[in-house]
Amino acid sequence: MWLHEQRGSMLPYGAPDQRTMYTPDRIAIEKVDGSVVSERLAPRDSFAGHQMDTPWDALHRAYFSGYARWTYLTTPFLLAGDGVHVEETEPWKEDGETWRVLRAWFPGSIETHSRVQDFFFDDSLMLRRHDYQVNIAGGFPAAQLTSEHVSVDGISLPTKRRAYTRGPDRRPILDLLMVAMDISDVKFS
C-alpha cells in the first residue's frame, strides 16, 4: 500500500504468479511481469444495485480488498489527510473498557467503505474497533474488531481484524463474521 496516494497491490492473487493493482479509477489482475489478466475501469460503478448477498467476481473482490486494505493500513495517517474532518464523539463502553471514539468524515476524493466512519481507541491509544457502512454492498453496518498489535519501525498496527455485521444497538453480531484478516511479516519502505 502506498501512504501518500490511494494505490495498492496484493501478491499473490488467484494464482502464484498474479497480483492485483488497485487505484480508485482502476482495478486489475496482472501477471507479475505486468501483463493484464483482467481489468475494470471505474470499478466502484460495477457495484450499482449490489446488496449484502450479491455475488462478487474476482475484480469486485480485488477492488474491495484494495480500498479496504489501503484504509486499514494507512490509519491513523489517513485521519490527518487532506479533506478528512475528525471529531471526538461520546466514549464507548465494551467488555468493561471505555474507548475514545473519533468520527471521521471522508471527502469524495477518497474511496473507502462510507463517508462517515468511527474509530475506537483504548487507553493506550491502540485502535480496537472500526465502524462503517459497506456502501458497495447495500450500506449494511459493520463493526471491525482489531487486536494483536505489533510495533514496526515505531508504528503500532493491529494484525488481527474481524469484521461483523453490526446490530441496531451498535454491537457486532459475532455470529455474522464477514471478513477475517490476519497480517504478518510487516515492513515499511
PyRosetta script that sets phi, psi and omega in degrees:
from pyrosetta import init, pose_from_sequence

init()
pose = pose_from_sequence("MWLHEQRGSMLPYGAPDQRTMYTPDRIAIEKVDGSVVSERLAPRDSFAGHQMDTPWDALHRAYFSGYARWTYLTTPFLLAGDGVHVEETEPWKEDGETWRVLRAWFPGSIETHSRVQDFFFDDSLMLRRHDYQVNIAGGFPAAQLTSEHVSVDGISLPTKRRAYTRGPDRRPILDLLMVAMDISDVKFS")
pose.set_psi(1, 139.8)
pose.set_omega(1, 176.2)
pose.set_phi(2, -92.0)
pose.set_psi(2, 139.6)
pose.set_omega(2, -176.6)
pose.set_phi(3, -80.9)
pose.set_psi(3, -39.8)
pose.set_omega(3, -171.2)
pose.set_phi(4, -99.3)
pose.set_psi(4, 4.4)
pose.set_omega(4, 172.9)
pose.set_phi(5, -149.1)
pose.set_psi(5, 150.7)
pose.set_omega(5, -177.5)
pose.set_phi(6, -81.0)
pose.set_psi(6, 94.0)
pose.set_omega(6, -175.2)
pose.set_phi(7, -156.1)
pose.set_psi(7, 143.4)
pose.set_omega(7, 179.2)
pose.set_phi(8, -163.5)
pose.set_psi(8, 167.1)
pose.set_omega(8, 178.7)
pose.set_phi(9, -147.4)
pose.set_psi(9, 147.7)
pose.set_omega(9, 178.8)
pose.set_phi(10, -131.8)
pose.set_psi(10, 130.6)
pose.set_omega(10, -177.8)
pose.set_phi(11, -136.2)
pose.set_psi(11, 129.6)
pose.set_omega(11, -1.6)
pose.set_phi(12, -83.2)
pose.set_psi(12, 165.4)
pose.set_omega(12, 176.0)
pose.set_phi(13, -145.0)
pose.set_psi(13, 107.9)
pose.set_omega(13, 177.6)
pose.set_phi(14, 83.4)
pose.set_psi(14, -28.2)
pose.set_omega(14, 177.9)
pose.set_phi(15, -160.0)
pose.set_psi(15, 154.8)
pose.set_omega(15, -176.6)
pose.set_phi(16, -58.9)
pose.set_psi(16, -26.9)
pose.set_omega(16, -177.4)
pose.set_phi(17, -103.0)
pose.set_psi(17, 21.0)
pose.set_omega(17, -179.5)
pose.set_phi(18, -122.3)
pose.set_psi(18, 153.4)
pose.set_omega(18, 178.1)
pose.set_phi(19, -142.3)
pose.set_psi(19, 164.8)
pose.set_omega(19, 171.2)
pose.set_phi(20, -99.1)
pose.set_psi(20, 154.2)
pose.set_omega(20, 170.5)
pose.set_phi(21, -131.3)
pose.set_psi(21, 114.3)
pose.set_omega(21, -173.8)
pose.set_phi(22, -113.7)
pose.set_psi(22, 133.2)
pose.set_omega(22, 160.7)
pose.set_phi(23, -140.1)
pose.set_psi(23, 163.7)
pose.set_omega(23, -179.9)
pose.set_phi(24, -58.2)
pose.set_psi(24, -28.1)
pose.set_omega(24, -175.6)
pose.set_phi(25, -94.7)
pose.set_psi(25, -8.7)
pose.set_omega(25, -175.2)
pose.set_phi(26, -156.3)
pose.set_psi(26, 137.2)
pose.set_omega(26, 168.8)
pose.set_phi(27, -123.9)
pose.set_psi(27, 137.5)
pose.set_omega(27, 179.9)
pose.set_phi(28, -141.2)
pose.set_psi(28, 149.6)
pose.set_omega(28, 167.2)
pose.set_phi(29, -109.2)
pose.set_psi(29, 124.1)
pose.set_omega(29, -175.3)
pose.set_phi(30, -127.0)
pose.set_psi(30, 157.7)
pose.set_omega(30, 166.4)
pose.set_phi(31, -74.1)
pose.set_psi(31, 159.7)
pose.set_omega(31, -178.9)
pose.set_phi(32, -63.3)
pose.set_psi(32, -19.1)
pose.set_omega(32, 176.3)
pose.set_phi(33, -81.7)
pose.set_psi(33, -0.6)
pose.set_omega(33, 178.0)
pose.set_phi(34, 96.7)
pose.set_psi(34, -8.0)
pose.set_omega(34, 178.3)
pose.set_phi(35, -70.2)
pose.set_psi(35, 139.4)
pose.set_omega(35, -173.2)
pose.set_phi(36, -83.7)
pose.set_psi(36, 126.2)
pose.set_omega(36, 173.8)
pose.set_phi(37, -86.0)
pose.set_psi(37, -49.1)
pose.set_omega(37, 175.5)
pose.set_phi(38, -159.2)
pose.set_psi(38, 153.7)
pose.set_omega(38, 179.6)
pose.set_phi(39, -151.0)
pose.set_psi(39, 161.4)
pose.set_omega(39, 177.4)
pose.set_phi(40, -142.5)
pose.set_psi(40, 125.3)
pose.set_omega(40, 174.2)
pose.set_phi(41, -88.7)
pose.set_psi(41, 153.0)
pose.set_omega(41, -176.1)
pose.set_phi(42, 47.3)
pose.set_psi(42, 55.3)
pose.set_omega(42, -171.3)
pose.set_phi(43, -62.5)
pose.set_psi(43, -28.7)
pose.set_omega(43, -179.3)
pose.set_phi(44, -63.9)
pose.set_psi(44, -32.0)
pose.set_omega(44, 179.1)
pose.set_phi(45, -60.9)
pose.set_psi(45, -25.9)
pose.set_omega(45, -177.5)
pose.set_phi(46, -71.7)
pose.set_psi(46, -7.9)
pose.set_omega(46, 178.3)
pose.set_phi(47, -94.0)
pose.set_psi(47, 2.3)
pose.set_omega(47, -178.7)
pose.set_phi(48, -54.0)
pose.set_psi(48, 127.2)
pose.set_omega(48, 178.8)
pose.set_phi(49, 82.3)
pose.set_psi(49, -2.7)
pose.set_omega(49, -179.9)
pose.set_phi(50, -68.4)
pose.set_psi(50, 147.2)
pose.set_omega(50, 173.3)
pose.set_phi(51, -122.1)
pose.set_psi(51, 179.9)
pose.set_omega(51, -176.3)
pose.set_phi(52, -57.2)
pose.set_psi(52, -31.7)
pose.set_omega(52, -175.9)
pose.set_phi(53, -103.3)
pose.set_psi(53, 9.9)
pose.set_omega(53, 178.4)
pose.set_phi(54, -71.0)
pose.set_psi(54, 128.3)
pose.set_omega(54, 178.8)
pose.set_phi(55, -64.3)
pose.set_psi(55, 146.1)
pose.set_omega(55, 177.4)
pose.set_phi(56, -112.9)
pose.set_psi(56, 146.7)
pose.set_omega(56, 172.0)
pose.set_phi(57, -91.5)
pose.set_psi(57, -179.2)
pose.set_omega(57, -176.3)
pose.set_phi(58, -61.4)
pose.set_psi(58, -35.1)
pose.set_omega(58, 178.9)
pose.set_phi(59, -73.0)
pose.set_psi(59, -35.6)
pose.set_omega(59, 173.6)
pose.set_phi(60, -58.9)
pose.set_psi(60, -49.3)
pose.set_omega(60, -179.4)
pose.set_phi(61, -62.0)
pose.set_psi(61, -40.2)
pose.set_omega(61, -179.8)
pose.set_phi(62, -65.9)
pose.set_psi(62, -40.7)
pose.set_omega(62, 178.5)
pose.set_phi(63, -64.2)
pose.set_psi(63, -49.2)
pose.set_omega(63, 178.3)
pose.set_phi(64, -56.8)
pose.set_psi(64, -48.8)
pose.set_omega(64, 179.5)
pose.set_phi(65, -60.2)
pose.set_psi(65, -37.6)
pose.set_omega(65, -179.4)
pose.set_phi(66, -63.5)
pose.set_psi(66, -55.3)
pose.set_omega(66, -177.2)
pose.set_phi(67, -72.4)
pose.set_psi(67, -35.1)
pose.set_omega(67, -178.6)
pose.set_phi(68, -66.5)
pose.set_psi(68, -50.1)
pose.set_omega(68, 179.6)
pose.set_phi(69, -62.5)
pose.set_psi(69, -37.6)
pose.set_omega(69, 177.8)
pose.set_phi(70, -60.8)
pose.set_psi(70, -46.3)
pose.set_omega(70, 177.9)
pose.set_phi(71, -58.6)
pose.set_psi(71, -50.4)
pose.set_omega(71, -175.8)
pose.set_phi(72, -63.8)
pose.set_psi(72, -44.5)
pose.set_omega(72, -172.3)
pose.set_phi(73, -83.3)
pose.set_psi(73, -11.6)
pose.set_omega(73, 175.6)
pose.set_phi(74, -100.7)
pose.set_psi(74, -6.4)
pose.set_omega(74, 174.1)
pose.set_phi(75, -74.8)
pose.set_psi(75, 132.2)
pose.set_omega(75, 17.2)
pose.set_phi(76, -94.2)
pose.set_psi(76, -5.4)
pose.set_omega(76, -179.3)
pose.set_phi(77, -56.6)
pose.set_psi(77, -36.8)
pose.set_omega(77, 178.9)
pose.set_phi(78, -54.9)
pose.set_psi(78, -37.4)
pose.set_omega(78, -176.7)
pose.set_phi(79, -68.2)
pose.set_psi(79, -16.2)
pose.set_omega(79, 177.3)
pose.set_phi(80, -101.8)
pose.set_psi(80, 9.9)
pose.set_omega(80, -176.1)
pose.set_phi(81, -74.2)
pose.set_psi(81, 164.7)
pose.set_omega(81, 179.3)
pose.set_phi(82, -58.5)
pose.set_psi(82, 129.2)
pose.set_omega(82, 176.0)
pose.set_phi(83, 81.6)
pose.set_psi(83, -4.8)
pose.set_omega(83, 179.0)
pose.set_phi(84, -87.3)
pose.set_psi(84, 126.5)
pose.set_omega(84, 179.0)
pose.set_phi(85, -107.6)
pose.set_psi(85, 129.7)
pose.set_omega(85, -176.7)
pose.set_phi(86, -127.9)
pose.set_psi(86, 136.0)
pose.set_omega(86, 174.7)
pose.set_phi(87, -136.8)
pose.set_psi(87, 146.1)
pose.set_omega(87, 173.6)
pose.set_phi(88, -80.9)
pose.set_psi(88, 135.9)
pose.set_omega(88, 178.7)
pose.set_phi(89, -112.1)
pose.set_psi(89, -168.3)
pose.set_omega(89, -179.6)
pose.set_phi(90, -60.8)
pose.set_psi(90, 141.0)
pose.set_omega(90, 176.2)
pose.set_phi(91, -61.2)
pose.set_psi(91, 159.0)
pose.set_omega(91, -178.3)
pose.set_phi(92, -121.7)
pose.set_psi(92, 134.8)
pose.set_omega(92, 177.8)
pose.set_phi(93, -103.5)
pose.set_psi(93, 128.3)
pose.set_omega(93, 178.6)
pose.set_phi(94, -149.4)
pose.set_psi(94, 129.6)
pose.set_omega(94, 178.4)
pose.set_phi(95, 50.2)
pose.set_psi(95, 43.5)
pose.set_omega(95, 177.1)
pose.set_phi(96, 77.4)
pose.set_psi(96, 4.1)
pose.set_omega(96, 178.9)
pose.set_phi(97, -112.2)
pose.set_psi(97, 156.2)
pose.set_omega(97, 173.9)
pose.set_phi(98, -114.3)
pose.set_psi(98, 123.8)
pose.set_omega(98, -178.3)
pose.set_phi(99, -110.6)
pose.set_psi(99, 142.8)
pose.set_omega(99, 173.5)
pose.set_phi(100, -81.8)
pose.set_psi(100, 143.8)
pose.set_omega(100, -175.7)
pose.set_phi(101, -120.8)
pose.set_psi(101, 126.7)
pose.set_omega(101, 172.1)
pose.set_phi(102, -106.9)
pose.set_psi(102, 126.2)
pose.set_omega(102, 174.6)
pose.set_phi(103, -98.2)
pose.set_psi(103, 129.0)
pose.set_omega(103, -179.7)
pose.set_phi(104, -116.0)
pose.set_psi(104, 137.1)
pose.set_omega(104, 172.7)
pose.set_phi(105, -110.1)
pose.set_psi(105, 120.1)
pose.set_omega(105, -177.4)
pose.set_phi(106, -98.7)
pose.set_psi(106, 140.4)
pose.set_omega(106, 177.1)
pose.set_phi(107, -72.5)
pose.set_psi(107, 162.1)
pose.set_omega(107, 179.3)
pose.set_phi(108, -63.3)
pose.set_psi(108, -15.2)
pose.set_omega(108, -179.9)
pose.set_phi(109, -77.1)
pose.set_psi(109, -9.6)
pose.set_omega(109, 179.3)
pose.set_phi(110, -109.4)
pose.set_psi(110, 121.5)
pose.set_omega(110, 175.1)
pose.set_phi(111, -80.9)
pose.set_psi(111, 124.6)
pose.set_omega(111, 179.3)
pose.set_phi(112, -158.7)
pose.set_psi(112, -177.5)
pose.set_omega(112, -175.9)
pose.set_phi(113, -58.7)
pose.set_psi(113, -50.3)
pose.set_omega(113, -177.5)
pose.set_phi(114, -155.2)
pose.set_psi(114, 162.0)
pose.set_omega(114, -176.3)
pose.set_phi(115, -68.9)
pose.set_psi(115, -29.8)
pose.set_omega(115, -179.9)
pose.set_phi(116, -117.0)
pose.set_psi(116, 128.0)
pose.set_omega(116, -178.6)
pose.set_phi(117, -141.8)
pose.set_psi(117, 151.2)
pose.set_omega(117, 178.3)
pose.set_phi(118, -113.4)
pose.set_psi(118, 137.3)
pose.set_omega(118, 179.2)
pose.set_phi(119, -120.8)
pose.set_psi(119, 126.1)
pose.set_omega(119, -173.9)
pose.set_phi(120, -107.9)
pose.set_psi(120, 127.5)
pose.set_omega(120, -177.8)
pose.set_phi(121, -122.5)
pose.set_psi(121, 138.7)
pose.set_omega(121, 178.5)
pose.set_phi(122, -83.2)
pose.set_psi(122, -175.1)
pose.set_omega(122, -177.2)
pose.set_phi(123, -59.9)
pose.set_psi(123, -27.5)
pose.set_omega(123, 179.0)
pose.set_phi(124, -93.6)
pose.set_psi(124, 12.3)
pose.set_omega(124, 177.2)
pose.set_phi(125, 65.9)
pose.set_psi(125, 28.0)
pose.set_omega(125, 174.0)
pose.set_phi(126, -88.9)
pose.set_psi(126, 136.3)
pose.set_omega(126, 176.3)
pose.set_phi(127, -65.9)
pose.set_psi(127, 125.1)
pose.set_omega(127, -178.1)
pose.set_phi(128, -114.0)
pose.set_psi(128, -22.9)
pose.set_omega(128, -176.2)
pose.set_phi(129, -157.7)
pose.set_psi(129, 152.9)
pose.set_omega(129, -179.9)
pose.set_phi(130, -143.0)
pose.set_psi(130, 118.5)
pose.set_omega(130, -179.0)
pose.set_phi(131, -109.6)
pose.set_psi(131, 144.2)
pose.set_omega(131, -179.7)
pose.set_phi(132, -164.5)
pose.set_psi(132, 173.3)
pose.set_omega(132, 171.2)
pose.set_phi(133, -104.2)
pose.set_psi(133, 138.4)
pose.set_omega(133, 177.3)
pose.set_phi(134, -91.4)
pose.set_psi(134, 84.9)
pose.set_omega(134, -172.4)
pose.set_phi(135, -63.4)
pose.set_psi(135, -31.3)
pose.set_omega(135, -179.3)
pose.set_phi(136, -72.5)
pose.set_psi(136, -9.1)
pose.set_omega(136, -179.6)
pose.set_phi(137, -124.1)
pose.set_psi(137, 43.6)
pose.set_omega(137, 175.8)
pose.set_phi(138, 86.4)
pose.set_psi(138, 0.6)
pose.set_omega(138, 175.8)
pose.set_phi(139, 81.8)
pose.set_psi(139, 23.1)
pose.set_omega(139, -179.5)
pose.set_phi(140, -67.3)
pose.set_psi(140, 147.1)
pose.set_omega(140, -178.8)
pose.set_phi(141, -78.6)
pose.set_psi(141, 138.1)
pose.set_omega(141, -179.8)
pose.set_phi(142, -129.2)
pose.set_psi(142, 148.7)
pose.set_omega(142, 173.0)
pose.set_phi(143, -126.2)
pose.set_psi(143, 119.8)
pose.set_omega(143, 179.8)
pose.set_phi(144, -105.3)
pose.set_psi(144, 119.4)
pose.set_omega(144, 178.9)
pose.set_phi(145, -92.3)
pose.set_psi(145, 135.1)
pose.set_omega(145, -177.1)
pose.set_phi(146, -121.8)
pose.set_psi(146, 144.8)
pose.set_omega(146, -178.9)
pose.set_phi(147, -159.1)
pose.set_psi(147, -175.5)
pose.set_omega(147, 178.6)
pose.set_phi(148, 52.1)
pose.set_psi(148, 61.5)
pose.set_omega(148, -179.7)
pose.set_phi(149, -72.4)
pose.set_psi(149, 142.9)
pose.set_omega(149, 173.7)
pose.set_phi(150, -126.3)
pose.set_psi(150, 158.1)
pose.set_omega(150, 175.8)
pose.set_phi(151, -108.7)
pose.set_psi(151, 124.5)
pose.set_omega(151, 178.9)
pose.set_phi(152, -125.6)
pose.set_psi(152, 117.6)
pose.set_omega(152, -177.9)
pose.set_phi(153, 52.4)
pose.set_psi(153, 36.4)
pose.set_omega(153, 178.3)
pose.set_phi(154, 82.0)
pose.set_psi(154, 2.1)
pose.set_omega(154, 179.9)
pose.set_phi(155, -108.7)
pose.set_psi(155, 126.1)
pose.set_omega(155, -179.3)
pose.set_phi(156, -92.3)
pose.set_psi(156, 136.0)
pose.set_omega(156, 175.3)
pose.set_phi(157, -147.1)
pose.set_psi(157, 148.4)
pose.set_omega(157, 178.0)
pose.set_phi(158, -76.4)
pose.set_psi(158, 138.1)
pose.set_omega(158, 179.8)
pose.set_phi(159, -102.2)
pose.set_psi(159, -8.5)
pose.set_omega(159, 178.8)
pose.set_phi(160, -121.6)
pose.set_psi(160, 125.1)
pose.set_omega(160, 179.7)
pose.set_phi(161, -132.4)
pose.set_psi(161, 130.9)
pose.set_omega(161, 178.3)
pose.set_phi(162, -132.4)
pose.set_psi(162, 118.1)
pose.set_omega(162, -179.4)
pose.set_phi(163, -104.1)
pose.set_psi(163, 129.8)
pose.set_omega(163, -178.5)
pose.set_phi(164, -124.0)
pose.set_psi(164, 155.0)
pose.set_omega(164, 168.0)
pose.set_phi(165, -63.7)
pose.set_psi(165, 143.0)
pose.set_omega(165, -177.1)
pose.set_phi(166, -104.6)
pose.set_psi(166, 135.7)
pose.set_omega(166, 179.8)
pose.set_phi(167, -81.7)
pose.set_psi(167, 175.1)
pose.set_omega(167, -179.2)
pose.set_phi(168, -64.7)
pose.set_psi(168, -18.4)
pose.set_omega(168, 177.6)
pose.set_phi(169, -88.8)
pose.set_psi(169, 10.4)
pose.set_omega(169, -178.8)
pose.set_phi(170, 71.4)
pose.set_psi(170, 4.0)
pose.set_omega(170, 180.0)
pose.set_phi(171, -87.3)
pose.set_psi(171, 144.9)
pose.set_omega(171, 174.9)
pose.set_phi(172, -67.3)
pose.set_psi(172, 141.6)
pose.set_omega(172, 175.2)
pose.set_phi(173, -92.8)
pose.set_psi(173, 98.1)
pose.set_omega(173, -170.1)
pose.set_phi(174, -65.0)
pose.set_psi(174, -15.0)
pose.set_omega(174, 175.5)
pose.set_phi(175, -83.2)
pose.set_psi(175, -6.7)
pose.set_omega(175, -177.6)
pose.set_phi(176, -117.5)
pose.set_psi(176, 64.5)
pose.set_omega(176, 176.7)
pose.set_phi(177, -69.2)
pose.set_psi(177, 125.7)
pose.set_omega(177, -179.1)
pose.set_phi(178, -100.9)
pose.set_psi(178, -43.8)
pose.set_omega(178, -176.8)
pose.set_phi(179, -142.4)
pose.set_psi(179, 136.3)
pose.set_omega(179, 173.4)
pose.set_phi(180, -123.3)
pose.set_psi(180, 126.3)
pose.set_omega(180, -179.1)
pose.set_phi(181, -134.0)
pose.set_psi(181, 127.3)
pose.set_omega(181, 175.0)
pose.set_phi(182, -119.1)
pose.set_psi(182, 130.7)
pose.set_omega(182, -176.8)
pose.set_phi(183, -112.1)
pose.set_psi(183, 135.5)
pose.set_omega(183, 177.6)
pose.set_phi(184, -143.5)
pose.set_psi(184, 167.5)
pose.set_omega(184, 177.4)
pose.set_phi(185, 52.2)
pose.set_psi(185, 55.5)
pose.set_omega(185, -177.2)
pose.set_phi(186, -86.8)
pose.set_psi(186, 137.5)
pose.set_omega(186, 173.6)
pose.set_phi(187, -149.7)
pose.set_psi(187, 152.9)
pose.set_omega(187, 177.0)
pose.set_phi(188, -112.9)
pose.set_psi(188, 142.5)
pose.set_omega(188, 176.3)
pose.set_phi(189, -140.1)
pose.dump_pdb("model.pdb")
